[in-house]
Amino acid sequence: MTEIEIGKGKRGRRAYSLDDIAIVPSRRTRDPREVSTSWQIDAYHFELPVMAAPMDSLMSPATAIAFGKLGGLPMLDLEGLWTRYEEPEKQLAQIATCSPDEATARMREIYAEPIKPELITARLKEIRDAGVTVAGALTPQRTQEHWRTVVAAGVDLFVIRGTTVSAEHVSGASEPLNLKRFIYELDVPVIVGGAGTYTAALHLMRTGAAGVLVGFGGGAAHTTRRTLGIHAPMATAISDVAAARRDYLDESGGRYVHVIADGGVGTSGDIVKAVACGADAVMLGAALARAEEAPGRGFHWGPEAHHSQLPRGERVEVGTVGSLEQILDGPGQSAEGTTNIMGALKRAMATTGYSDLKEFQRVELVVAPYQRS
């Protein structure tokens, strides 16, 4: 790809966000009722190519169960309020009702409560007892401390998720998590990320991960671009990581690693374009925080918002647009792409003539920057 001269001493590659691209209809169309959006990772099959982000604003044990029964893959934040407090409804109400000026400081106080291993066990058991696939997420910093508790609780999929995760973390202060050894010794599939480049993703795939999360600082509640100056435009990032998946498939003799878009996927159109760029599934945050059942009560935040030393996120008001079922399967309540998001994906696939997600990854794309009217 041609580099652009930023100045006489620096050049850079042009990268594209999901807003910068569009899909193009082909010569064939289909009936939306004949389109499949199902996907499978390891031994686990799902009707919807959607993972719920491990954030307290959208995932409680109750919403995880409801989301799983609707066909998605729920994921609980094992460092969140549900593993710090026996009954966190009071803390959730305080976060939702405090003023914008107080939100960061109040969240820091609330999340200062220690994580309790017995609550990790209890929350995962509650989800498992409901007959739903159990996925729990830890940051790389907490993985070594709590992974035994998580595995003993009977988790189906283990997620290591951070703002960015590398296979080669360097630290002179403590021994870093050896991802390759950790994944090799674990008895459950591991999804790891985020990654924003071809090289970073390829290294993560070589650790044995079952899936790689793609994204860095692109979510609705992130301020990483403003605070750190780091950002990975999602259309380019997904395409780069999909290329790493293709090359690793050849390198490994046929081992397929799933690519999951994580961040910057807020509407049904974003989901369509993420899959078109090569994603097998998407991880949704703000889109699900708009559900009537969401614990955030119309507000959305991630773990970066209450970082003890350098917050890189904020509590944002996303409002409420309908029930969890309406958001996923409709009927749609508006033309903004926030409800019936799976119906929109099926219609886009049908309009361009594709019958399943793997086929749809071959759809034609054009660069077409979106101009708001």
C-alpha positions as CSV (number, residue, x, y, z in Angstrom):
1,M,0.0,0.0,0.0
2,T,1.3,3.5,-0.9
3,E,2.6,5.5,2.0
4,I,1.6,9.2,2.4
5,E,4.2,11.8,3.3
6,I,3.2,13.3,6.6
7,G,6.2,15.6,6.6
8,K,9.7,15.5,5.2
9,G,10.8,13.2,8.1
10,K,7.8,11.0,8.4
11,R,5.6,8.8,6.2
12,G,2.5,6.8,7.1
13,R,0.1,4.4,5.6
14,R,-3.5,5.5,4.9
15,A,-5.9,3.6,7.2
16,Y,-9.7,3.4,7.0
17,S,-12.4,3.4,9.6
18,L,-15.7,1.5,9.0
19,D,-17.3,4.9,8.1
20,D,-14.9,5.2,5.2
21,I,-16.0,2.1,3.4
22,A,-19.2,0.6,1.9
23,I,-20.2,-2.7,0.4
24,V,-21.4,-3.1,-3.2
25,P,-24.3,-5.2,-4.4
26,S,-23.6,-8.0,-6.8
27,R,-25.5,-9.4,-9.7
28,R,-27.3,-11.9,-7.4
29,T,-29.8,-11.4,-4.5
30,R,-31.4,-13.8,-2.1
31,D,-34.3,-14.1,0.2
32,P,-33.2,-12.9,3.7
33,R,-35.0,-15.9,5.2
34,E,-32.5,-18.2,3.5
35,V,-29.4,-16.5,5.0
36,S,-27.4,-18.0,7.9
37,T,-25.6,-15.8,10.4
38,S,-24.4,-18.8,12.6
39,W,-20.8,-19.3,13.5
40,Q,-18.8,-21.7,15.6
41,I,-15.6,-21.3,17.7
42,D,-14.0,-24.5,18.8
43,A,-16.8,-26.8,19.9
44,Y,-19.3,-24.0,20.6
45,H,-22.0,-23.1,18.0
46,F,-23.9,-19.8,18.1
47,E,-26.8,-18.6,16.0
48,L,-25.6,-15.0,16.1
49,P,-22.0,-13.8,15.3
50,V,-22.1,-11.6,18.3
51,M,-20.2,-11.5,21.6
52,A,-21.2,-9.3,24.4
53,A,-18.3,-7.1,25.6
54,P,-17.3,-7.8,29.2
55,M,-18.4,-4.5,30.7
56,D,-20.6,-3.9,33.7
57,S,-22.8,-1.4,31.8
58,L,-24.3,-4.2,29.7
59,M,-23.4,-7.6,31.2
60,S,-24.7,-9.0,34.5
61,P,-25.2,-12.7,35.2
62,A,-28.9,-12.1,34.3
63,T,-28.3,-10.3,31.0
64,A,-25.6,-12.8,30.2
65,I,-28.1,-15.6,30.5
66,A,-30.7,-13.7,28.4
67,F,-28.1,-12.9,25.7
68,G,-27.0,-16.5,25.5
69,K,-30.5,-17.8,25.2
70,L,-31.0,-15.4,22.2
71,G,-28.1,-17.0,20.4
72,G,-25.1,-14.9,21.2
73,L,-22.0,-15.4,23.3
74,P,-22.1,-13.5,26.6
75,M,-19.0,-12.6,28.4
76,L,-18.7,-11.5,32.0
77,D,-16.1,-9.1,33.3
78,L,-14.4,-11.1,36.1
79,E,-12.8,-7.9,37.4
80,G,-16.1,-6.0,37.4
81,L,-18.7,-5.1,40.1
82,W,-20.3,-8.6,40.0
83,T,-17.0,-10.1,41.4
84,R,-16.4,-7.3,43.9
85,Y,-19.8,-6.9,45.5
86,E,-22.4,-9.5,46.5
87,E,-25.2,-7.2,45.4
88,P,-23.8,-4.4,43.2
89,E,-27.1,-2.7,42.3
90,K,-26.4,0.2,44.7
91,Q,-23.0,0.8,43.1
92,L,-24.5,0.7,39.6
93,A,-27.2,3.2,40.6
94,Q,-24.5,5.5,41.9
95,I,-22.5,5.4,38.7
96,A,-25.7,6.1,36.6
97,T,-26.8,9.0,38.7
98,C,-23.6,10.9,39.6
99,S,-22.8,14.0,37.6
100,P,-20.4,13.9,34.6
101,D,-17.8,15.8,36.6
102,E,-17.9,13.3,39.4
103,A,-18.2,10.1,37.4
104,T,-14.5,9.2,37.0
105,A,-13.7,9.8,40.7
106,R,-16.7,8.0,41.9
107,M,-16.0,4.9,39.7
108,R,-12.4,4.8,41.0
109,E,-13.8,4.6,44.6
110,I,-16.3,1.9,43.7
111,Y,-13.9,-0.2,41.8
112,A,-11.3,0.0,44.5
113,E,-13.1,-2.8,46.3
114,P,-11.1,-6.1,46.0
115,I,-12.1,-8.9,43.7
116,K,-13.4,-11.9,45.6
117,P,-12.6,-15.3,44.1
118,E,-15.7,-16.9,45.7
119,L,-17.8,-14.4,43.7
120,I,-16.1,-15.3,40.4
121,T,-17.1,-18.9,41.1
122,A,-20.7,-18.0,42.1
123,R,-21.3,-15.8,39.0
124,L,-19.9,-18.3,36.5
125,K,-21.9,-21.1,38.2
126,E,-25.1,-19.0,37.9
127,I,-24.6,-18.7,34.1
128,R,-23.6,-22.3,33.7
129,D,-26.7,-23.6,35.6
130,A,-28.9,-21.7,33.2
131,G,-27.6,-23.8,30.3
132,V,-25.7,-21.0,28.6
133,T,-22.1,-21.1,27.2
134,V,-19.9,-19.6,29.9
135,A,-17.2,-17.1,29.0
136,G,-15.3,-15.0,31.4
137,A,-12.7,-12.2,30.8
138,L,-9.6,-11.1,32.7
139,T,-7.0,-8.5,31.8
140,P,-3.4,-9.8,31.3
141,Q,-2.4,-8.2,34.6
142,R,-5.0,-10.2,36.6
143,T,-4.8,-13.5,34.6
144,Q,-2.1,-15.2,36.6
145,E,-3.8,-14.3,39.9
146,H,-7.3,-15.6,39.1
147,W,-7.1,-18.1,36.2
148,R,-7.2,-21.1,38.4
149,T,-10.4,-19.9,40.0
150,V,-12.0,-19.3,36.6
151,V,-11.0,-22.7,35.2
152,A,-12.2,-24.5,38.3
153,A,-15.5,-22.8,38.0
154,G,-16.1,-24.6,34.7
155,V,-15.7,-21.8,32.2
156,D,-16.2,-22.8,28.5
157,L,-14.2,-20.0,26.9
158,F,-11.4,-18.0,28.6
159,V,-10.9,-14.5,27.4
160,I,-7.8,-12.4,28.0
161,R,-8.8,-8.9,27.0
162,G,-7.0,-5.5,27.3
163,T,-6.7,-2.3,25.5
164,T,-3.8,-4.0,23.7
165,V,-2.4,-7.4,24.3
166,S,0.9,-8.6,22.8
167,A,2.6,-12.0,22.7
168,E,5.9,-10.3,23.7
169,H,5.3,-8.0,26.8
170,V,8.5,-6.8,28.3
171,S,8.8,-5.9,32.0
172,G,11.8,-5.4,34.2
173,A,9.6,-5.2,37.3
174,S,7.8,-8.5,37.2
175,E,7.6,-11.7,35.1
176,P,5.0,-11.1,32.4
177,L,2.4,-13.6,31.4
178,N,3.8,-16.1,28.9
179,L,0.8,-16.4,26.6
180,K,2.1,-19.4,24.6
181,R,2.9,-21.5,27.6
182,F,-0.3,-20.4,29.4
183,I,-2.6,-21.3,26.4
184,Y,-0.8,-24.6,25.8
185,E,-1.3,-25.7,29.4
186,L,-4.9,-24.6,29.7
187,D,-7.7,-27.1,28.9
188,V,-10.1,-24.5,27.5
189,P,-10.1,-22.4,24.3
190,V,-8.6,-18.9,24.8
191,I,-9.6,-15.7,23.0
192,V,-7.1,-12.9,23.3
193,G,-6.7,-9.3,22.3
194,G,-6.9,-6.5,21.3
195,A,-4.6,-6.4,18.4
196,G,-4.5,-3.7,15.7
197,T,-1.9,-4.8,13.2
198,Y,-1.0,-7.8,11.0
199,T,2.2,-8.5,13.0
200,A,0.7,-8.3,16.4
201,A,-2.2,-10.6,15.4
202,L,0.1,-13.1,13.8
203,H,2.2,-13.4,17.0
204,L,-1.0,-13.9,19.0
205,M,-2.2,-16.6,16.6
206,R,1.1,-18.4,17.1
207,T,0.5,-18.6,20.9
208,G,-2.4,-21.1,20.2
209,A,-5.3,-18.7,20.7
210,A,-8.6,-19.8,19.3
211,G,-9.6,-16.3,18.5
212,V,-8.1,-12.8,18.3
213,L,-9.9,-9.6,19.2
214,V,-9.3,-6.7,16.8
215,G,-9.4,-3.2,18.1
216,F,-7.5,-0.5,20.0
217,G,-9.2,2.6,21.4
218,G,-12.1,2.6,19.0
219,G,-15.1,2.0,21.3
220,A,-17.8,4.6,22.3
221,A,-16.5,4.8,25.8
222,H,-12.8,5.0,25.0
223,T,-10.7,8.1,25.0
224,T,-7.4,6.3,24.1
225,R,-6.9,8.4,21.0
226,R,-7.1,11.6,23.0
227,T,-5.1,10.4,26.0
228,L,-2.4,8.3,24.3
229,G,-2.6,9.3,20.7
230,I,-3.1,5.6,19.7
231,H,-5.9,4.4,17.4
232,A,-6.4,1.6,15.0
233,P,-9.1,2.5,12.3
234,M,-11.2,-0.6,12.3
235,A,-11.7,-1.3,8.6
236,T,-7.9,-1.5,8.0
237,A,-7.3,-3.3,11.3
238,I,-9.8,-6.0,10.6
239,S,-8.5,-6.5,7.1
240,D,-4.9,-6.7,8.3
241,V,-5.7,-9.3,11.0
242,A,-7.8,-11.3,8.5
243,A,-4.7,-11.4,6.3
244,A,-2.7,-12.7,9.2
245,R,-5.3,-15.4,9.7
246,R,-5.0,-16.4,6.1
247,D,-1.2,-16.6,6.3
248,Y,-1.2,-18.4,9.6
249,L,-3.7,-20.9,8.1
250,D,-1.0,-21.8,5.6
251,E,1.9,-21.6,8.1
252,S,0.2,-23.9,10.6
253,G,-1.0,-26.4,8.1
254,G,-4.7,-25.6,8.4
255,R,-5.3,-24.2,11.9
256,Y,-8.1,-21.5,11.7
257,V,-8.1,-18.7,14.2
258,H,-11.3,-16.6,14.5
259,V,-11.1,-12.9,14.0
260,I,-13.5,-10.8,16.2
261,A,-14.0,-7.1,15.7
262,D,-13.9,-5.4,19.1
263,G,-14.6,-1.7,19.2
264,G,-16.1,0.9,16.9
265,V,-19.0,-1.4,16.0
266,G,-22.0,0.5,17.3
267,T,-24.7,0.1,14.6
268,S,-26.0,-2.6,12.3
269,G,-24.1,-1.1,9.4
270,D,-20.8,-1.3,11.3
271,I,-21.5,-5.0,11.9
272,V,-22.1,-5.6,8.2
273,K,-18.9,-3.8,7.2
274,A,-16.8,-5.5,9.9
275,V,-17.8,-9.0,8.6
276,A,-17.2,-7.8,5.0
277,C,-13.6,-6.8,6.0
278,G,-13.0,-10.4,7.3
279,A,-14.4,-10.6,10.9
280,D,-16.0,-13.9,11.9
281,A,-17.9,-12.2,14.7
282,V,-18.2,-8.9,16.4
283,M,-18.0,-7.9,20.1
284,L,-20.7,-5.3,21.0
285,G,-20.6,-2.8,23.9
286,A,-22.6,0.4,23.5
287,A,-25.0,-1.4,21.1
288,L,-26.1,-3.7,23.9
289,A,-25.8,-1.1,26.7
290,R,-28.9,0.5,25.1
291,A,-31.0,-2.4,26.1
292,E,-33.8,-2.0,28.7
293,E,-32.3,-4.8,30.7
294,A,-28.7,-3.4,30.7
295,P,-27.3,-2.8,34.2
296,G,-25.9,0.6,33.2
297,R,-29.4,2.2,33.0
298,G,-28.7,4.0,29.7
299,F,-25.0,4.7,30.5
300,H,-22.0,2.9,29.2
301,W,-18.4,2.6,30.4
302,G,-15.5,0.2,30.3
303,P,-12.6,-0.6,32.7
304,E,-10.4,2.1,31.1
305,A,-12.8,4.7,32.6
306,H,-11.8,4.0,36.2
307,H,-8.1,3.3,35.8
308,S,-6.3,4.2,39.0
309,Q,-3.5,6.2,37.4
310,L,-4.5,7.1,33.8
311,P,-8.1,6.9,32.8
312,R,-8.5,6.3,29.0
313,G,-12.3,6.1,28.9
314,E,-15.4,7.8,30.2
315,R,-19.0,7.1,31.2
316,V,-21.1,8.0,28.2
317,E,-24.9,8.3,28.0
318,V,-26.2,6.0,25.2
319,G,-29.9,6.0,26.2
320,T,-32.3,3.1,25.8
321,V,-33.8,1.9,22.5
322,G,-35.6,-1.3,23.4
323,S,-35.3,-4.7,24.9
324,L,-32.3,-7.0,24.3
325,E,-34.4,-9.1,22.0
326,Q,-35.5,-6.0,20.0
327,I,-31.9,-4.9,19.6
328,L,-30.8,-8.2,18.3
329,D,-33.8,-9.6,16.4
330,G,-36.3,-6.7,16.1
331,P,-38.7,-5.5,15.2
332,G,-36.7,-2.3,14.5
333,Q,-37.8,0.8,16.3
334,S,-35.9,3.4,14.3
335,A,-33.9,3.8,11.2
336,E,-30.6,4.5,13.0
337,G,-29.3,0.9,12.9
338,T,-29.6,0.3,16.7
339,T,-32.4,-2.3,16.7
340,N,-32.9,-5.5,14.7
341,I,-29.2,-5.5,14.0
342,M,-29.2,-9.2,13.0
343,G,-32.1,-8.6,10.6
344,A,-30.0,-5.8,9.0
345,L,-27.0,-8.2,8.6
346,K,-29.2,-10.8,7.0
347,R,-30.7,-8.3,4.6
348,A,-27.3,-6.9,3.6
349,M,-26.1,-10.5,2.9
350,A,-29.2,-11.3,1.0
351,T,-29.0,-8.0,-1.0
352,T,-25.5,-8.8,-2.1
353,G,-26.3,-12.5,-2.8
354,Y,-24.4,-14.3,0.0
355,S,-25.8,-17.1,2.1
356,D,-23.4,-17.4,5.0
357,L,-20.8,-15.3,6.8
358,K,-17.7,-16.9,5.2
359,E,-19.1,-16.2,1.8
360,F,-20.0,-12.7,2.7
361,Q,-16.3,-12.0,3.6
362,R,-15.7,-12.0,-0.1
363,V,-18.1,-9.1,-0.9
364,E,-16.8,-6.2,-2.9
365,L,-15.9,-3.1,-0.9
366,V,-15.4,0.5,-2.0
367,V,-13.8,3.5,-0.2
368,A,-16.8,5.8,0.3
369,P,-16.3,8.2,3.3
370,Y,-19.7,8.8,5.0
371,Q,-20.9,12.4,5.0
372,R,-23.5,13.1,7.6
373,S,-26.4,15.2,6.3
